Amino acid sequence: MSAPDNTDLSTAEAPRLLTEVPGPEALARIERDRKVTSPSLPRAYAFVPKRGGGAVVEDVDGNRFLDLNAGIAVTSTGHAHPKVVEAIQRQAGELVHYSASDFYLPIYSDLCEVLDRIAPMSGSTRSFLTNSGTEAVEGALKLSRHATGRQYAIAFYGAFHGRSYGAISLGASKAKYRAHFGPVVPSTYHSFYGDFEYIENVLFKHMVYPDEVAAIFVEPVMGEGGYIVPPEGWMRYLRELCDEHGILLVADEVQSGMGRTGKMWAIEHFGVEPDILLSGKGIASGMPLGAIVAREDLMTSWETGAHGSTYGGNPLSCAAALATIELIEGDLMDNAISVGGVLLEGLRGIQERYPALLVDVRGLALMIGIEFPDGGVRTEVEQAAFRRGLLALGCGENAIRMSPPLVIREDQAKTALDVFEEAVAEVAGS
């Protein structure tokens, strides 16, 4: 047996490929996986990670990849950030679990105090911690109905809010997420992302009175639907519409939050305050955690026992979140802006050289979408990048997202651009 490789991946050269991708160990592991796991799992490509550091991930064959998807925008501070790892280890040595739903867990309220401080609302807030972003969506749907006494909700075509019943009812990104699961939760209507007229001229005139709508759920920057930045003034339009009709504005920041857009929350770019904010993914650098952050008057509107969670806000995840937020507030948001600028500029240069393939390049800081003519071309580029040791991931119908760890360095970003252009050139010449 060969000695383990103890190379610090956060400073290691990548990409570095020792085998064809996927390699023999990866193929063997995939074959084992297929015998025992649910086929519902939507694997993007044949990547089998073993360990990671910073923006580099090594697979089971020892191949090193530059990670531009951060486990779907989850490992915000990079893979195995030493401060996050130390916080988890320290907490594990003291207390691994005690349910904050039934008892007073100190680190739970510690994190809620921090969330109140960084929340994009001017007044006081309170938080409920969950195991995931999806659970935060579900809880927010319950809270908005309870607080308003109304039953209807509005969301947007293209949006993704999770996989459970309330979440897929709000989401409208792909029909397959709902296929054969109906009926979904009733009383949900959809409008078009970035549209200024449909809600008032169609939904309110023909489908539902506005005084029956509890909440509008919106991603301040659309995630799974294509990494789409809304048009100027649209978020303010939604805020004013909600204010006019007593509707709650729920900002789903599960993918766009935690410094990814160069601000702690993407909605801060638009000068708008939500009534309820949802977090997940990058909040704890890979540990399972989500959060509902709501105006105090809303969160105190439901009574004791109305909502709870056995594992939500477990001590290890809370410890990881506190370390994560400290790092993001330290210098990672600034890094997201500077390195995101390098990526955006470089991608627009590639677009100029391959205008037939790159239809659009858009984004804020390290939340970048690249649109292709169709889904087939997008997948070819995604796969060609993977074979070269670059991990990117599709979103929407025709786009690839770049959502790397916020620790990605400028030299790594420039390497990623070179490799990505090689992948584009391969597809362009095929």
Summary of the structure (lengths in Angstrom):
residues: 430
radius of gyration: 21.5
end to end distance: 41.6
largest distance: 70.7
contacts: 1526
relative contact order: 0.16
helix: 42%
strand: 17%
